[in-house]
Amino acid sequence: MISSIIQTFGQNLQEGQKRWSSEQKLTIDDFKIKISDDNNDAVFSQFMISHAIGGFDFMKRNLNQKFENIFLGNASWIDTTKIAEIQKQIDFQQMQFDLAEIHARKFRKRALENKKKIAKGFDIINQINNEIMTELSESRLQLIKETEGGQNEEKIKEWKDNIATELKELYEFRFENKKKIKLNK
């Protein structure tokens, strides 16, 4: 059984956490909990999409730095005694992290589209957050089901291609982009 948990709340990057990056993929060393026990899933990854919106953020032209997609290594594990192809499983966890990044970018985009509503309060951010987390959970479950927990190579390739396409489509909403974003109306 392979599991992931996704949480949302605002927080600075701390020991054991890894912000999503197109250059720095997950490695075995990122999974900080070491287990070898029959009572747990063989692989468990926990992600967090955090946000830190302030009262004057509605005046900003780009909210990308206000939303982070973080892997929580101190809450994640791979039981190397149960998994034959460890790198294959790490790659599958990376796909889930990439999927979370798509939803983090969608969160950034929707927040920017609704930034005037932020001036009236943070209810809109909470609403978007709930929608994004629901969508992410549904996508992740679909990924796990369709790829048979990362075992169906043909479906994995399809998902990787789709994920790459979506990341490209939402490129200007990546965390690193600090430039003004002009929305199409």
CNS distance restraints for C-alpha pairs under 8 A (distance, minus, plus):
assign (resid   1 and name CA) (resid  41 and name CA) 5.13 0.50 0.50
assign (resid   1 and name CA) (resid  42 and name CA) 6.37 0.50 0.50
assign (resid   1 and name CA) (resid  43 and name CA) 7.26 0.50 0.50
assign (resid   1 and name CA) (resid 149 and name CA) 7.84 0.50 0.50
assign (resid   2 and name CA) (resid  41 and name CA) 5.88 0.50 0.50
assign (resid   2 and name CA) (resid  42 and name CA) 6.42 0.50 0.50
assign (resid   2 and name CA) (resid  43 and name CA) 5.12 0.50 0.50
assign (resid   2 and name CA) (resid  44 and name CA) 6.00 0.50 0.50
assign (resid   2 and name CA) (resid 149 and name CA) 6.77 0.50 0.50
assign (resid   3 and name CA) (resid  41 and name CA) 6.98 0.50 0.50
assign (resid   3 and name CA) (resid  43 and name CA) 6.45 0.50 0.50
assign (resid   3 and name CA) (resid  44 and name CA) 4.78 0.50 0.50
assign (resid   3 and name CA) (resid  45 and name CA) 6.39 0.50 0.50
assign (resid   4 and name CA) (resid  44 and name CA) 5.42 0.50 0.50
assign (resid   4 and name CA) (resid  45 and name CA) 4.52 0.50 0.50
assign (resid   4 and name CA) (resid  46 and name CA) 5.10 0.50 0.50
assign (resid   4 and name CA) (resid  47 and name CA) 7.31 0.50 0.50
assign (resid   5 and name CA) (resid  45 and name CA) 6.62 0.50 0.50
assign (resid   5 and name CA) (resid  46 and name CA) 4.65 0.50 0.50
assign (resid   5 and name CA) (resid  47 and name CA) 6.20 0.50 0.50
assign (resid   6 and name CA) (resid  46 and name CA) 5.82 0.50 0.50
assign (resid   6 and name CA) (resid  47 and name CA) 4.77 0.50 0.50
assign (resid   6 and name CA) (resid  48 and name CA) 5.28 0.50 0.50
assign (resid   6 and name CA) (resid  49 and name CA) 7.43 0.50 0.50
assign (resid   6 and name CA) (resid 133 and name CA) 7.65 0.50 0.50
assign (resid   6 and name CA) (resid 137 and name CA) 7.79 0.50 0.50
assign (resid   7 and name CA) (resid  46 and name CA) 7.98 0.50 0.50
assign (resid   7 and name CA) (resid  47 and name CA) 6.52 0.50 0.50
assign (resid   7 and name CA) (resid  48 and name CA) 4.63 0.50 0.50
assign (resid   7 and name CA) (resid  49 and name CA) 6.42 0.50 0.50
assign (resid   7 and name CA) (resid  50 and name CA) 7.83 0.50 0.50
assign (resid   8 and name CA) (resid  48 and name CA) 5.37 0.50 0.50
assign (resid   8 and name CA) (resid  49 and name CA) 4.96 0.50 0.50
assign (resid   8 and name CA) (resid  50 and name CA) 4.96 0.50 0.50
assign (resid   8 and name CA) (resid  51 and name CA) 7.41 0.50 0.50
assign (resid   8 and name CA) (resid 129 and name CA) 7.78 0.50 0.50
assign (resid   9 and name CA) (resid  48 and name CA) 7.56 0.50 0.50
assign (resid   9 and name CA) (resid  49 and name CA) 7.00 0.50 0.50
assign (resid   9 and name CA) (resid  50 and name CA) 4.58 0.50 0.50
assign (resid   9 and name CA) (resid  51 and name CA) 5.99 0.50 0.50
assign (resid   9 and name CA) (resid  52 and name CA) 7.88 0.50 0.50
assign (resid  10 and name CA) (resid  50 and name CA) 4.55 0.50 0.50
assign (resid  10 and name CA) (resid  51 and name CA) 4.65 0.50 0.50
assign (resid  10 and name CA) (resid  52 and name CA) 5.10 0.50 0.50
assign (resid  11 and name CA) (resid  50 and name CA) 6.50 0.50 0.50
assign (resid  11 and name CA) (resid  51 and name CA) 7.60 0.50 0.50
assign (resid  11 and name CA) (resid  52 and name CA) 7.57 0.50 0.50
assign (resid  13 and name CA) (resid  17 and name CA) 6.02 0.50 0.50
assign (resid  13 and name CA) (resid  18 and name CA) 7.39 0.50 0.50
assign (resid  13 and name CA) (resid  19 and name CA) 7.57 0.50 0.50
assign (resid  13 and name CA) (resid  70 and name CA) 8.00 0.50 0.50
assign (resid  15 and name CA) (resid  74 and name CA) 7.97 0.50 0.50
assign (resid  16 and name CA) (resid  30 and name CA) 7.07 0.50 0.50
assign (resid  16 and name CA) (resid  32 and name CA) 7.10 0.50 0.50
assign (resid  16 and name CA) (resid  72 and name CA) 6.32 0.50 0.50
assign (resid  16 and name CA) (resid  73 and name CA) 4.89 0.50 0.50
assign (resid  16 and name CA) (resid  74 and name CA) 5.27 0.50 0.50
assign (resid  17 and name CA) (resid  70 and name CA) 6.36 0.50 0.50
assign (resid  17 and name CA) (resid  71 and name CA) 5.62 0.50 0.50
assign (resid  17 and name CA) (resid  72 and name CA) 4.80 0.50 0.50
assign (resid  17 and name CA) (resid  73 and name CA) 5.57 0.50 0.50
assign (resid  17 and name CA) (resid  74 and name CA) 7.25 0.50 0.50
assign (resid  18 and name CA) (resid  30 and name CA) 7.89 0.50 0.50
assign (resid  18 and name CA) (resid  70 and name CA) 5.45 0.50 0.50
assign (resid  18 and name CA) (resid  71 and name CA) 5.08 0.50 0.50
assign (resid  18 and name CA) (resid  72 and name CA) 6.71 0.50 0.50
assign (resid  18 and name CA) (resid  73 and name CA) 7.30 0.50 0.50
assign (resid  19 and name CA) (resid  68 and name CA) 6.92 0.50 0.50
assign (resid  19 and name CA) (resid  69 and name CA) 5.83 0.50 0.50
assign (resid  19 and name CA) (resid  70 and name CA) 4.45 0.50 0.50
assign (resid  19 and name CA) (resid  71 and name CA) 6.35 0.50 0.50
assign (resid  20 and name CA) (resid  24 and name CA) 7.58 0.50 0.50
assign (resid  20 and name CA) (resid  25 and name CA) 7.93 0.50 0.50
assign (resid  20 and name CA) (resid  68 and name CA) 7.92 0.50 0.50
assign (resid  20 and name CA) (resid  69 and name CA) 5.73 0.50 0.50
assign (resid  20 and name CA) (resid  70 and name CA) 5.98 0.50 0.50
assign (resid  20 and name CA) (resid  71 and name CA) 7.23 0.50 0.50
assign (resid  20 and name CA) (resid  97 and name CA) 7.27 0.50 0.50
assign (resid  20 and name CA) (resid  98 and name CA) 7.62 0.50 0.50
assign (resid  20 and name CA) (resid 101 and name CA) 6.87 0.50 0.50
assign (resid  21 and name CA) (resid  25 and name CA) 6.91 0.50 0.50
assign (resid  25 and name CA) (resid  94 and name CA) 6.74 0.50 0.50
assign (resid  26 and name CA) (resid  30 and name CA) 6.25 0.50 0.50
assign (resid  26 and name CA) (resid  90 and name CA) 6.75 0.50 0.50
assign (resid  26 and name CA) (resid  91 and name CA) 7.64 0.50 0.50
assign (resid  26 and name CA) (resid  93 and name CA) 7.82 0.50 0.50
assign (resid  26 and name CA) (resid  94 and name CA) 6.00 0.50 0.50
assign (resid  27 and name CA) (resid  31 and name CA) 7.50 0.50 0.50
assign (resid  27 and name CA) (resid  90 and name CA) 6.67 0.50 0.50
assign (resid  28 and name CA) (resid  78 and name CA) 7.67 0.50 0.50
assign (resid  28 and name CA) (resid  87 and name CA) 7.97 0.50 0.50
assign (resid  28 and name CA) (resid  90 and name CA) 6.98 0.50 0.50
assign (resid  30 and name CA) (resid  73 and name CA) 5.26 0.50 0.50
assign (resid  31 and name CA) (resid  45 and name CA) 7.98 0.50 0.50
assign (resid  31 and name CA) (resid  73 and name CA) 4.80 0.50 0.50
assign (resid  31 and name CA) (resid  74 and name CA) 6.83 0.50 0.50
assign (resid  31 and name CA) (resid  75 and name CA) 7.78 0.50 0.50
assign (resid  31 and name CA) (resid  76 and name CA) 5.20 0.50 0.50
assign (resid  31 and name CA) (resid  77 and name CA) 4.80 0.50 0.50
assign (resid  31 and name CA) (resid  78 and name CA) 6.54 0.50 0.50
assign (resid  32 and name CA) (resid  73 and name CA) 5.26 0.50 0.50
assign (resid  32 and name CA) (resid  74 and name CA) 4.98 0.50 0.50
assign (resid  32 and name CA) (resid  75 and name CA) 7.19 0.50 0.50
assign (resid  32 and name CA) (resid  76 and name CA) 6.35 0.50 0.50
assign (resid  32 and name CA) (resid  77 and name CA) 6.27 0.50 0.50
assign (resid  33 and name CA) (resid  73 and name CA) 7.58 0.50 0.50
assign (resid  33 and name CA) (resid  74 and name CA) 6.16 0.50 0.50
assign (resid  33 and name CA) (resid  75 and name CA) 6.71 0.50 0.50
assign (resid  33 and name CA) (resid  76 and name CA) 5.99 0.50 0.50
assign (resid  33 and name CA) (resid  77 and name CA) 4.96 0.50 0.50
assign (resid  33 and name CA) (resid  78 and name CA) 7.72 0.50 0.50
assign (resid  34 and name CA) (resid  77 and name CA) 6.20 0.50 0.50
assign (resid  34 and name CA) (resid  78 and name CA) 7.09 0.50 0.50
assign (resid  34 and name CA) (resid  79 and name CA) 6.80 0.50 0.50
assign (resid  35 and name CA) (resid  77 and name CA) 7.18 0.50 0.50
assign (resid  35 and name CA) (resid  78 and name CA) 7.35 0.50 0.50
assign (resid  35 and name CA) (resid  79 and name CA) 5.46 0.50 0.50
assign (resid  36 and name CA) (resid  79 and name CA) 5.51 0.50 0.50
assign (resid  36 and name CA) (resid  80 and name CA) 7.45 0.50 0.50
assign (resid  36 and name CA) (resid  81 and name CA) 6.22 0.50 0.50
assign (resid  36 and name CA) (resid  82 and name CA) 7.76 0.50 0.50
assign (resid  37 and name CA) (resid  79 and name CA) 7.85 0.50 0.50
assign (resid  42 and name CA) (resid  77 and name CA) 7.72 0.50 0.50
assign (resid  42 and name CA) (resid  78 and name CA) 5.78 0.50 0.50
assign (resid  42 and name CA) (resid  79 and name CA) 4.99 0.50 0.50
assign (resid  42 and name CA) (resid  80 and name CA) 7.79 0.50 0.50
assign (resid  42 and name CA) (resid  82 and name CA) 6.09 0.50 0.50
assign (resid  42 and name CA) (resid  83 and name CA) 7.01 0.50 0.50
assign (resid  43 and name CA) (resid  76 and name CA) 7.70 0.50 0.50
assign (resid  43 and name CA) (resid  77 and name CA) 5.67 0.50 0.50
assign (resid  43 and name CA) (resid  78 and name CA) 4.47 0.50 0.50
assign (resid  43 and name CA) (resid  79 and name CA) 6.33 0.50 0.50
assign (resid  43 and name CA) (resid  89 and name CA) 7.91 0.50 0.50
assign (resid  44 and name CA) (resid  76 and name CA) 5.22 0.50 0.50
assign (resid  44 and name CA) (resid  77 and name CA) 5.24 0.50 0.50
assign (resid  44 and name CA) (resid  78 and name CA) 6.53 0.50 0.50
assign (resid  45 and name CA) (resid  71 and name CA) 7.57 0.50 0.50
assign (resid  45 and name CA) (resid  72 and name CA) 7.43 0.50 0.50
assign (resid  45 and name CA) (resid  73 and name CA) 7.66 0.50 0.50
assign (resid  45 and name CA) (resid  75 and name CA) 7.24 0.50 0.50
assign (resid  45 and name CA) (resid  76 and name CA) 4.63 0.50 0.50
assign (resid  45 and name CA) (resid  77 and name CA) 6.58 0.50 0.50
assign (resid  45 and name CA) (resid  93 and name CA) 6.84 0.50 0.50
assign (resid  46 and name CA) (resid  71 and name CA) 6.14 0.50 0.50
assign (resid  46 and name CA) (resid  72 and name CA) 5.43 0.50 0.50
assign (resid  46 and name CA) (resid  73 and name CA) 7.42 0.50 0.50
assign (resid  46 and name CA) (resid  75 and name CA) 6.18 0.50 0.50
assign (resid  46 and name CA) (resid  76 and name CA) 5.74 0.50 0.50
assign (resid  47 and name CA) (resid  69 and name CA) 7.16 0.50 0.50
assign (resid  47 and name CA) (resid  70 and name CA) 5.58 0.50 0.50
assign (resid  47 and name CA) (resid  71 and name CA) 4.52 0.50 0.50
assign (resid  47 and name CA) (resid  72 and name CA) 5.66 0.50 0.50
assign (resid  47 and name CA) (resid  97 and name CA) 7.14 0.50 0.50
assign (resid  47 and name CA) (resid 100 and name CA) 7.59 0.50 0.50
assign (resid  48 and name CA) (resid  68 and name CA) 7.80 0.50 0.50
assign (resid  48 and name CA) (resid  69 and name CA) 5.85 0.50 0.50
assign (resid  48 and name CA) (resid  70 and name CA) 5.10 0.50 0.50
assign (resid  48 and name CA) (resid  71 and name CA) 6.43 0.50 0.50
assign (resid  48 and name CA) (resid  72 and name CA) 7.16 0.50 0.50
assign (resid  49 and name CA) (resid  67 and name CA) 6.82 0.50 0.50
assign (resid  49 and name CA) (resid  68 and name CA) 5.45 0.50 0.50
assign (resid  49 and name CA) (resid  69 and name CA) 4.52 0.50 0.50
assign (resid  49 and name CA) (resid  70 and name CA) 6.23 0.50 0.50
assign (resid  49 and name CA) (resid 100 and name CA) 7.66 0.50 0.50
assign (resid  49 and name CA) (resid 104 and name CA) 6.35 0.50 0.50
assign (resid  50 and name CA) (resid  67 and name CA) 5.58 0.50 0.50
assign (resid  50 and name CA) (resid  68 and name CA) 5.18 0.50 0.50
assign (resid  50 and name CA) (resid  69 and name CA) 6.60 0.50 0.50
assign (resid  50 and name CA) (resid  70 and name CA) 7.67 0.50 0.50
assign (resid  51 and name CA) (resid  66 and name CA) 5.43 0.50 0.50
assign (resid  51 and name CA) (resid  67 and name CA) 4.41 0.50 0.50
assign (resid  51 and name CA) (resid  68 and name CA) 6.45 0.50 0.50
assign (resid  52 and name CA) (resid  66 and name CA) 5.23 0.50 0.50
assign (resid  52 and name CA) (resid  67 and name CA) 6.71 0.50 0.50
assign (resid  53 and name CA) (resid  57 and name CA) 6.40 0.50 0.50
assign (resid  53 and name CA) (resid  66 and name CA) 6.13 0.50 0.50
assign (resid  55 and name CA) (resid 118 and name CA) 7.50 0.50 0.50
assign (resid  55 and name CA) (resid 119 and name CA) 6.65 0.50 0.50
assign (resid  55 and name CA) (resid 121 and name CA) 7.89 0.50 0.50
assign (resid  56 and name CA) (resid  60 and name CA) 7.69 0.50 0.50
assign (resid  56 and name CA) (resid 119 and name CA) 7.19 0.50 0.50
assign (resid  57 and name CA) (resid  63 and name CA) 7.45 0.50 0.50
assign (resid  57 and name CA) (resid 115 and name CA) 7.69 0.50 0.50
assign (resid  57 and name CA) (resid 118 and name CA) 7.62 0.50 0.50
assign (resid  58 and name CA) (resid 115 and name CA) 4.82 0.50 0.50
assign (resid  58 and name CA) (resid 116 and name CA) 5.74 0.50 0.50
assign (resid  58 and name CA) (resid 117 and name CA) 7.76 0.50 0.50
assign (resid  58 and name CA) (resid 118 and name CA) 5.71 0.50 0.50
assign (resid  58 and name CA) (resid 119 and name CA) 5.83 0.50 0.50
assign (resid  59 and name CA) (resid 115 and name CA) 7.77 0.50 0.50
assign (resid  61 and name CA) (resid 112 and name CA) 7.79 0.50 0.50
assign (resid  61 and name CA) (resid 179 and name CA) 7.95 0.50 0.50
assign (resid  61 and name CA) (resid 180 and name CA) 5.19 0.50 0.50
assign (resid  61 and name CA) (resid 181 and name CA) 6.30 0.50 0.50
assign (resid  62 and name CA) (resid 112 and name CA) 6.88 0.50 0.50
assign (resid  62 and name CA) (resid 178 and name CA) 6.54 0.50 0.50
assign (resid  62 and name CA) (resid 179 and name CA) 6.78 0.50 0.50
assign (resid  62 and name CA) (resid 180 and name CA) 5.53 0.50 0.50
assign (resid  62 and name CA) (resid 181 and name CA) 5.93 0.50 0.50
assign (resid  63 and name CA) (resid  67 and name CA) 7.38 0.50 0.50
assign (resid  63 and name CA) (resid 108 and name CA) 6.25 0.50 0.50
assign (resid  63 and name CA) (resid 111 and name CA) 7.40 0.50 0.50
assign (resid  63 and name CA) (resid 112 and name CA) 6.34 0.50 0.50
assign (resid  64 and name CA) (resid 105 and name CA) 7.88 0.50 0.50
assign (resid  64 and name CA) (resid 108 and name CA) 5.66 0.50 0.50
assign (resid  64 and name CA) (resid 173 and name CA) 6.03 0.50 0.50
assign (resid  64 and name CA) (resid 174 and name CA) 6.51 0.50 0.50
assign (resid  64 and name CA) (resid 175 and name CA) 5.03 0.50 0.50
assign (resid  64 and name CA) (resid 176 and name CA) 7.46 0.50 0.50
assign (resid  64 and name CA) (resid 177 and name CA) 6.81 0.50 0.50
assign (resid  64 and name CA) (resid 178 and name CA) 7.00 0.50 0.50
assign (resid  65 and name CA) (resid 175 and name CA) 5.52 0.50 0.50
assign (resid  65 and name CA) (resid 176 and name CA) 7.32 0.50 0.50
assign (resid  65 and name CA) (resid 178 and name CA) 7.41 0.50 0.50
assign (resid  66 and name CA) (resid 108 and name CA) 7.95 0.50 0.50
assign (resid  67 and name CA) (resid 104 and name CA) 6.85 0.50 0.50
assign (resid  67 and name CA) (resid 107 and name CA) 7.71 0.50 0.50
assign (resid  67 and name CA) (resid 108 and name CA) 6.54 0.50 0.50
assign (resid  67 and name CA) (resid 175 and name CA) 7.23 0.50 0.50
assign (resid  68 and name CA) (resid 104 and name CA) 6.87 0.50 0.50
assign (resid  68 and name CA) (resid 175 and name CA) 6.85 0.50 0.50
assign (resid  69 and name CA) (resid 100 and name CA) 6.77 0.50 0.50
assign (resid  69 and name CA) (resid 101 and name CA) 5.92 0.50 0.50
assign (resid  69 and name CA) (resid 104 and name CA) 6.08 0.50 0.50
assign (resid  71 and name CA) (resid  97 and name CA) 7.19 0.50 0.50
assign (resid  72 and name CA) (resid  76 and name CA) 6.40 0.50 0.50
assign (resid  73 and name CA) (resid  77 and name CA) 7.53 0.50 0.50
assign (resid  79 and name CA) (resid  83 and name CA) 6.72 0.50 0.50
assign (resid  80 and name CA) (resid  84 and name CA) 7.65 0.50 0.50
assign (resid  80 and name CA) (resid  86 and name CA) 6.88 0.50 0.50
assign (resid  83 and name CA) (resid  89 and name CA) 7.87 0.50 0.50
assign (resid  85 and name CA) (resid  89 and name CA) 6.51 0.50 0.50
assign (resid  86 and name CA) (resid  90 and name CA) 6.22 0.50 0.50
assign (resid  87 and name CA) (resid  91 and name CA) 6.07 0.50 0.50
assign (resid  88 and name CA) (resid  92 and name CA) 6.32 0.50 0.50
assign (resid  88 and name CA) (resid 150 and name CA) 7.99 0.50 0.50
assign (resid  89 and name CA) (resid  93 and name CA) 6.30 0.50 0.50
assign (resid  89 and name CA) (resid 150 and name CA) 7.14 0.50 0.50
assign (resid  90 and name CA) (resid  94 and name CA) 6.16 0.50 0.50
assign (resid  91 and name CA) (resid  95 and name CA) 6.28 0.50 0.50
assign (resid  92 and name CA) (resid  96 and name CA) 6.58 0.50 0.50
assign (resid  92 and name CA) (resid 150 and name CA) 5.81 0.50 0.50
assign (resid  93 and name CA) (resid  97 and name CA) 6.31 0.50 0.50
assign (resid  94 and name CA) (resid  98 and name CA) 6.03 0.50 0.50
assign (resid  95 and name CA) (resid  99 and name CA) 6.10 0.50 0.50
assign (resid  95 and name CA) (resid 160 and name CA) 7.10 0.50 0.50
assign (resid  95 and name CA) (resid 163 and name CA) 7.98 0.50 0.50
assign (resid  96 and name CA) (resid 100 and name CA) 6.21 0.50 0.50
assign (resid  96 and name CA) (resid 140 and name CA) 6.59 0.50 0.50
assign (resid  97 and name CA) (resid 101 and name CA) 6.30 0.50 0.50
assign (resid  98 and name CA) (resid 102 and name CA) 6.45 0.50 0.50
assign (resid  98 and name CA) (resid 163 and name CA) 7.08 0.50 0.50
assign (resid  99 and name CA) (resid 103 and name CA) 6.63 0.50 0.50
assign (resid  99 and name CA) (resid 136 and name CA) 7.40 0.50 0.50
assign (resid  99 and name CA) (resid 139 and name CA) 7.70 0.50 0.50
assign (resid  99 and name CA) (resid 140 and name CA) 7.25 0.50 0.50
assign (resid  99 and name CA) (resid 163 and name CA) 6.60 0.50 0.50
assign (resid 100 and name CA) (resid 104 and name CA) 6.14 0.50 0.50
assign (resid 100 and name CA) (resid 136 and name CA) 6.50 0.50 0.50
assign (resid 101 and name CA) (resid 105 and name CA) 6.12 0.50 0.50
assign (resid 101 and name CA) (resid 167 and name CA) 7.74 0.50 0.50
assign (resid 102 and name CA) (resid 106 and name CA) 6.26 0.50 0.50
assign (resid 102 and name CA) (resid 163 and name CA) 7.57 0.50 0.50
assign (resid 102 and name CA) (resid 166 and name CA) 6.72 0.50 0.50
assign (resid 102 and name CA) (resid 167 and name CA) 5.86 0.50 0.50
assign (resid 102 and name CA) (resid 170 and name CA) 7.45 0.50 0.50
assign (resid 103 and name CA) (resid 107 and name CA) 6.07 0.50 0.50
assign (resid 103 and name CA) (resid 132 and name CA) 6.24 0.50 0.50
assign (resid 103 and name CA) (resid 133 and name CA) 7.91 0.50 0.50
assign (resid 103 and name CA) (resid 135 and name CA) 7.74 0.50 0.50
assign (resid 103 and name CA) (resid 136 and name CA) 6.24 0.50 0.50
assign (resid 104 and name CA) (resid 108 and name CA) 6.30 0.50 0.50
assign (resid 104 and name CA) (resid 132 and name CA) 7.87 0.50 0.50
assign (resid 105 and name CA) (resid 109 and name CA) 6.16 0.50 0.50
assign (resid 105 and name CA) (resid 170 and name CA) 6.33 0.50 0.50
assign (resid 105 and name CA) (resid 173 and name CA) 5.15 0.50 0.50
assign (resid 105 and name CA) (resid 174 and name CA) 6.04 0.50 0.50
assign (resid 105 and name CA) (resid 175 and name CA) 7.90 0.50 0.50
assign (resid 106 and name CA) (resid 110 and name CA) 6.06 0.50 0.50
assign (resid 106 and name CA) (resid 132 and name CA) 7.54 0.50 0.50
assign (resid 106 and name CA) (resid 170 and name CA) 7.43 0.50 0.50
assign (resid 106 and name CA) (resid 173 and name CA) 7.65 0.50 0.50
assign (resid 107 and name CA) (resid 111 and name CA) 6.00 0.50 0.50
assign (resid 107 and name CA) (resid 128 and name CA) 6.81 0.50 0.50
assign (resid 107 and name CA) (resid 129 and name CA) 7.04 0.50 0.50
assign (resid 107 and name CA) (resid 132 and name CA) 6.43 0.50 0.50
assign (resid 108 and name CA) (resid 112 and name CA) 6.18 0.50 0.50
assign (resid 108 and name CA) (resid 173 and name CA) 6.24 0.50 0.50
assign (resid 109 and name CA) (resid 113 and name CA) 6.16 0.50 0.50
assign (resid 109 and name CA) (resid 173 and name CA) 6.39 0.50 0.50
assign (resid 110 and name CA) (resid 114 and name CA) 6.13 0.50 0.50
assign (resid 110 and name CA) (resid 128 and name CA) 7.16 0.50 0.50
assign (resid 111 and name CA) (resid 115 and name CA) 5.71 0.50 0.50
assign (resid 111 and name CA) (resid 125 and name CA) 6.68 0.50 0.50
assign (resid 111 and name CA) (resid 128 and name CA) 7.38 0.50 0.50
assign (resid 113 and name CA) (resid 183 and name CA) 7.42 0.50 0.50
assign (resid 114 and name CA) (resid 118 and name CA) 6.96 0.50 0.50
assign (resid 114 and name CA) (resid 124 and name CA) 7.53 0.50 0.50
assign (resid 115 and name CA) (resid 119 and name CA) 7.25 0.50 0.50
assign (resid 116 and name CA) (resid 120 and name CA) 7.62 0.50 0.50
assign (resid 117 and name CA) (resid 121 and name CA) 6.88 0.50 0.50
assign (resid 117 and name CA) (resid 122 and name CA) 7.98 0.50 0.50
assign (resid 117 and name CA) (resid 124 and name CA) 6.65 0.50 0.50
assign (resid 118 and name CA) (resid 122 and name CA) 5.56 0.50 0.50
assign (resid 118 and name CA) (resid 123 and name CA) 7.78 0.50 0.50
assign (resid 118 and name CA) (resid 124 and name CA) 6.60 0.50 0.50
assign (resid 118 and name CA) (resid 125 and name CA) 7.32 0.50 0.50
assign (resid 122 and name CA) (resid 126 and name CA) 6.43 0.50 0.50
assign (resid 123 and name CA) (resid 127 and name CA) 6.10 0.50 0.50
assign (resid 124 and name CA) (resid 128 and name CA) 6.11 0.50 0.50
assign (resid 125 and name CA) (resid 129 and name CA) 5.89 0.50 0.50
assign (resid 126 and name CA) (resid 130 and name CA) 6.20 0.50 0.50
assign (resid 127 and name CA) (resid 131 and name CA) 6.32 0.50 0.50
assign (resid 128 and name CA) (resid 132 and name CA) 6.01 0.50 0.50
assign (resid 129 and name CA) (resid 133 and name CA) 6.08 0.50 0.50
assign (resid 130 and name CA) (resid 134 and name CA) 6.17 0.50 0.50
assign (resid 131 and name CA) (resid 135 and name CA) 6.18 0.50 0.50
assign (resid 132 and name CA) (resid 136 and name CA) 6.01 0.50 0.50
assign (resid 133 and name CA) (resid 137 and name CA) 6.09 0.50 0.50
assign (resid 134 and name CA) (resid 138 and name CA) 6.20 0.50 0.50
assign (resid 135 and name CA) (resid 139 and name CA) 6.09 0.50 0.50
assign (resid 136 and name CA) (resid 140 and name CA) 5.98 0.50 0.50
assign (resid 137 and name CA) (resid 141 and name CA) 6.11 0.50 0.50
assign (resid 138 and name CA) (resid 142 and name CA) 6.15 0.50 0.50
assign (resid 139 and name CA) (resid 143 and name CA) 6.10 0.50 0.50
assign (resid 140 and name CA) (resid 144 and name CA) 6.22 0.50 0.50
assign (resid 141 and name CA) (resid 145 and name CA) 6.04 0.50 0.50
assign (resid 142 and name CA) (resid 146 and name CA) 5.88 0.50 0.50
assign (resid 143 and name CA) (resid 147 and name CA) 5.94 0.50 0.50
assign (resid 143 and name CA) (resid 149 and name CA) 7.81 0.50 0.50
assign (resid 143 and name CA) (resid 159 and name CA) 7.35 0.50 0.50
assign (resid 144 and name CA) (resid 148 and name CA) 5.73 0.50 0.50
assign (resid 144 and name CA) (resid 149 and name CA) 4.62 0.50 0.50
assign (resid 144 and name CA) (resid 150 and name CA) 6.56 0.50 0.50
assign (resid 145 and name CA) (resid 149 and name CA) 6.34 0.50 0.50
assign (resid 146 and name CA) (resid 152 and name CA) 7.83 0.50 0.50
assign (resid 146 and name CA) (resid 155 and name CA) 6.58 0.50 0.50
assign (resid 147 and name CA) (resid 151 and name CA) 5.93 0.50 0.50
assign (resid 147 and name CA) (resid 152 and name CA) 4.82 0.50 0.50
assign (resid 147 and name CA) (resid 153 and name CA) 7.34 0.50 0.50
assign (resid 147 and name CA) (resid 155 and name CA) 5.26 0.50 0.50
assign (resid 147 and name CA) (resid 156 and name CA) 5.80 0.50 0.50
assign (resid 148 and name CA) (resid 152 and name CA) 5.84 0.50 0.50
assign (resid 150 and name CA) (resid 156 and name CA) 6.67 0.50 0.50
assign (resid 151 and name CA) (resid 156 and name CA) 7.86 0.50 0.50
assign (resid 152 and name CA) (resid 156 and name CA) 6.17 0.50 0.50
assign (resid 153 and name CA) (resid 157 and name CA) 6.25 0.50 0.50
assign (resid 154 and name CA) (resid 158 and name CA) 6.53 0.50 0.50
assign (resid 155 and name CA) (resid 159 and name CA) 6.14 0.50 0.50
assign (resid 156 and name CA) (resid 160 and name CA) 6.03 0.50 0.50
assign (resid 157 and name CA) (resid 161 and name CA) 6.16 0.50 0.50
assign (resid 158 and name CA) (resid 162 and name CA) 6.21 0.50 0.50
assign (resid 159 and name CA) (resid 163 and name CA) 5.95 0.50 0.50
assign (resid 160 and name CA) (resid 164 and name CA) 6.06 0.50 0.50
assign (resid 161 and name CA) (resid 165 and name CA) 6.19 0.50 0.50
assign (resid 162 and name CA) (resid 166 and name CA) 6.21 0.50 0.50
assign (resid 163 and name CA) (resid 167 and name CA) 6.10 0.50 0.50
assign (resid 164 and name CA) (resid 168 and name CA) 6.18 0.50 0.50
assign (resid 165 and name CA) (resid 169 and name CA) 6.21 0.50 0.50
assign (resid 166 and name CA) (resid 170 and name CA) 6.22 0.50 0.50
assign (resid 167 and name CA) (resid 171 and name CA) 5.86 0.50 0.50
assign (resid 170 and name CA) (resid 174 and name CA) 7.18 0.50 0.50
assign (resid 172 and name CA) (resid 177 and name CA) 6.24 0.50 0.50
assign (resid 172 and name CA) (resid 181 and name CA) 7.23 0.50 0.50
assign (resid 173 and name CA) (resid 177 and name CA) 6.72 0.50 0.50
